[in-house]
Amino acid sequence: MSDRFVVVPVGQGNEQCSESEGAEGYTIELQDAVPVLEYSREPNRYGDGMPKESSPFINTDNDKGNLYDGKNMALFEEEMDSNPMVSSLLNKLANYTNLTQGVKEHEEADDDEGPAKTKKPVKSPALGTLIGVYLPCLQNILGVILFLRLTWIVGTAGIMESLAIVVMTCSCTMLTAISMSAIATNGVVPAGGSYYMISRSLGPEFGGAVGLCFYLGTTFAGSMYILGTIEILLTYIVPSAAIFKAEKKEDEAEALLNNMRVYGTCCLTLMSLVVFVGVKYVNKLALVFLACVILSILAIYAGVIKTAFEPPDFPICLLGNRTLQNHNFDQCLKTMEVGNVTVTTKLWSLFCDSPDLNATCNEYFTLNNVTVIQGIPGLTSGVIRDNIWGDYGPNGMLVENKHQASEPAADTSQDIYMPYVANDITTFFTLLVGIYFPSVTGIMAGSNRSGDLRDAQKSIPIGTIMAIATTTFIYISSVILFGACIEGVVLRDKFGDSVKGNLVIGILAWPSPWVIVIGSFFSCCGAGLQSLTGAPRLLQAIARDGIVPFLQVFGHGKANGEPTWALLLTGGICEIGILIASLDAVAPILSMFFLMCYLFVNLACALQTLLRTPNWRPRFKFYHWALSFLGASLCLSLMFISSWYYALVAMLIAGCIYKYIEYRGAEKEWGDGINGLSLNAARYALIRLEEAPPHTKNWRPQMLLLLNLDSDHAVKHPRLLSFCTQLKAGKGLTIVGSVLEGTYMTKEAEVKKAEQNIKSSMTTERTKGFCHVVASSNLRDGFSHLIQTAGLGGMKHNTVLMAWPGTWKQSNDPVSWKNFIETVRETTAAHQALLVAKNVDSFPTNADRLGQGTIDVWWVVHDGGLLMLLPFLLRQHKVWRKCKMRIFTVANMDDNSIQMKKDLQMFLYHLRLDAEVEVVEMHDSDISAFTYEKTLVMEQRSQMLKQMQLSRTEREREAQLIHDRNTASHAALNDKADAGPDRVHMTWTKDKFLTERNRNRAEASMGVRDIFNMKPNQSNVRRMHTAVKLNEVVVNKSQGAHLVLLNMPGPPKNRGGDENYMEFLEVLLEGLNRVLLVRGGGREVITIYS
């Protein structure tokens, strides 16, 4: 089928009919023709000229050719070039996969690096909810804090406050998961997790800031897992492997930190090498790490059940009510009977200066007896009552059993050197929140794997929410069961010193503590490896998006896409966490970054819901904006509860990244919600903004800048943009407009090019505003349309700024100066102010700094006070800041110039303007011969140009007149008056031609003689006299000024004097460098009132 029809006439007899070729419409020649429809097969050239997004919804070039099969859809052939048929669309949607270049592809690239490389078919994603989302989330959520710190948190905070911590944090993640599920099910989510969701929902600025925060959180999580691994290794598996050993008890903490730094750095290096060599090994071990976590938890529950009827035997030695470190003694006795002889024990030698019975011992040791209690009394023991409430304290506070009798000693100075169990840090509720929160992170594991899921929109919500529900149950039950089974002093013993250095949670497990120790060790190893695998890929994704310029280098890597440079940076940041060396200090840091990430996920969902974006159609329906706001509020609260100074630092980092991307980042349009929010806010403000003019106190120039473009559609006078920037200083409204001659259909590409050039110039000149280029049949109408229609609602311009047409005298075409004068009349009719800059190319740039000089205002007539407001606004900018303001006013013979000066000074004082005042007297004088001659030359030039214009066009008009007469006479004689021929053959005799030519020449010669005999018009002579005299005064006073502002006289009411008006203005401005002609809009723009 064809694209359009062409009407071809069929002639009669020997007449040749012309056939229209091409597809730009059709041609019909009416010569008794019978129209015949023929087909033109030129393809349609319509469209918006914009490149289409690569997606399954748009036809590719390979699809063309099969679109026209069949004749049923012939009516829609033109649309098919740019829009697919529904059948083609549905076929593509059914075969669409969202596999991304992730870990799986990197593995395949590694495997394919051989001489016999074969192309493997891409398998469709096949992971379901259980394997793809639920178990990965479970593995990421359950980890190091559960095994190493949860018992200590329960003992320190008590069951009630521990439950409060668990409920708060789990509620936060559950609400975040609900918001995340809504975002993840709102269309196809490529792999990228929270970064992708936030950046595409909230824009590149928020996306980049939160993406980098999430990256830092994941990186510090790697540090935390490595520190957990080393803590398990050196404290519970091989304590003898420590390099730094403490000679004294008070040095133990520092020795442990140094060991953590050395071993942590070695472990980080080893893990980084594993990730660098091949991430496939990490993925193959993932199942092993997951099995370790599940087996450890099952062992804990089995041990809890076993305590109900057979509690394990883990004796705790108390001295008075103080818990002792059970490392260097076997029996909890001061003395013992051996063969009827009383001997001292190893415990005695720890508190006394010798093993003798008469040795000098520690006072508290002497006053109190030792007691043995069971570390795990069991579920039925009732110990839960003692663990309901917390026991916070400062660093160094001894762990005591409040129910045991104790005799206090007078001297407690030596307690820190005794083998007591004590707090290694100061404990308080908010600290525990920060330490615990990392144990509920990891909820993004499912969304990060969205590219591998069979049905991501179904699996992500179900799997994530079920994983959070499962882990919440595990944490709540663990808090209650730990408090119900384990003695309080053991719970508060962070490193298990009272139970011979065993892991506290391990002594509860069945069948052996080693199940938990080995399981938690491998679990922490796996989590650390996965953090070192995931964080570099997240950084690589941010770098490849191109929104943060300085991160571009981290988008590169090995040939198979492995992020080598990103891995190096991740290792370096991870080393910072390891040098901190304390798990309790690192945990709150990563809590901040994760909480900020979750905060913005909730905000993204709430924003999209409230804005009712047309594209917001999640399949997950169980969400509400109130839940998202509650989640965001909870995240923010937890940030400041955990650590207010860490929260401020994290927000400062995110804010700096946001501003950096805003100013230096790449332009990205992702259809984000912030744009929708801005649009709604702008709409609301515009509706609220009254269309009535603002109060005089609030008046400021809202600019419409009319630009001229050269032949390449570049800005002809960029200094006009600079001047606008200096005048506006970024405040108020600026609209930059220009006009191209022609129709929009033919000039569409040129209009877009012109807009791009103007926007580029605006960026260079730092002009903040809007650009609008229109195509019009002529420049006059185009500028008129801009003056009438630019702006929206109450946001409309009130001032027009344009350049003086400097070449109007050299141009033979009067259109340029006629357009200028018509624009002056348009602005006056529209009650808008007008600023005309003469010699605009000599105006200062934004980089210039004018030295000591003046801005001179020549106030001839009062038209609203704009003349006095403009210098004040200019002096706010650093270019004009050093300039002083001078105001000149003109006094006639009958004016009291002294009183005028006093009045003007008082007026300026009330206006709060600092300016020098001068009254210039213009005496009445006779009109000089120079003025008379200048007026005569002006009028002669004007008349001569009119004659030249007439002689050029007269021949065309005469020929047209004769043609019209012949056509009329032919039509009167023709029977068919309604249909005349298109071609008219005129007959000219030689005599007729010569007569007509001689008559025109005679008229032209008479016109030339009249020009040299004419006398000037008296009105023009008076106007010229004013222009000459005023110019003399202005040049005398202000020739050295940096800028001269002058009242602009209005154009004549009689359009016949337009050219004379231009001459008057030229004479008025002669000899001045930078001039700004100002014409008020007919209203007051400055006031003395506050």
Salt bridges, closest charged atoms under 4 A:
GLU24 OE2 - ARG45 NH2 2.18
GLU29 OE1 - ARG983 NH2 3.66
GLU42 OE2 - ARG45 NH1 1.77
ASP48 OD2 - LYS52 NZ 3.50
ASP63 OD2 - LYS92 NZ 2.84
ASP111 OD1 - LYS280 NZ 3.00
GLU231 OE2 - ARG149 NH1 3.02
GLU310 OE2 - LYS306 NZ 3.73
ASP330 OD2 - LYS346 NZ 3.91
ASP386 OD1 - HIS403 NE2 3.03
ASP391 OD2 - ARG492 NE 3.45
GLU400 OE2 - ARG322 NE 3.87
GLU400 OE1 - LYS402 NZ 3.72
ASP415 OD2 - ARG322 NH1 3.29
ASP424 OD1 - LYS494 NZ 3.00
ASP452 OD1 - LYS104 NZ 3.96
ASP497 OD1 - HIS327 NE2 2.92
ASP545 OD2 - ARG200 NH1 3.08
GLU562 OE2 - HIS106 ND1 3.06
GLU562 OE2 - ARG537 NH2 2.51
ASP584 OD1 - ARG149 NE 2.74
ASP584 OD2 - LYS494 NZ 2.46
GLU662 OE1 - LYS659 NZ 2.53
GLU748 OE2 - LYS752 NZ 3.08
GLU750 OE1 - HIS713 NE2 3.14
GLU750 OE1 - LYS747 NZ 3.37
GLU822 OE1 - ARG780 NH2 3.54
GLU822 OE2 - ARG825 NH1 3.10
GLU822 OE2 - ARG1055 NH1 2.30
GLU826 OE2 - ARG780 NH2 2.86
ASP841 OD1 - HIS717 ND1 3.12
ASP856 OD2 - ARG886 NH2 2.69
GLU918 OE2 - LYS1037 NZ 2.58
GLU958 OE2 - ARG999 NH2 3.74
GLU996 OE2 - ARG999 NH2 2.51
GLU1003 OE2 - ARG999 NH1 3.24
GLU1032 OE1 - LYS1029 NZ 3.77
ASP1058 OD1 - ARG825 NH2 2.78
GLU1059 OE2 - ARG941 NH1 2.96
GLU1063 OE2 - LYS809 NZ 3.04
GLU1066 OE2 - LYS838 NZ 3.83
GLU1084 OE2 - HIS862 NE2 2.96
